[in-house]
């Protein structure tokens, strides 16, 4: 069985990434937390189901 993460952005547009495995899922008092290992972006952090950062694009996060 293949696992996919899909995030909708605007009407008629969605992004999907193939998942190798789910590394972590949990909840804090404030949000749902998930860490996924994806084929294209490597490890990815999701908060409340929304992608925050990944191994492939983390350099942009650090440039701020």
Order of alpha helices (4+ residues) and beta strands (2+ residues): beta-beta-beta-beta-beta-alpha
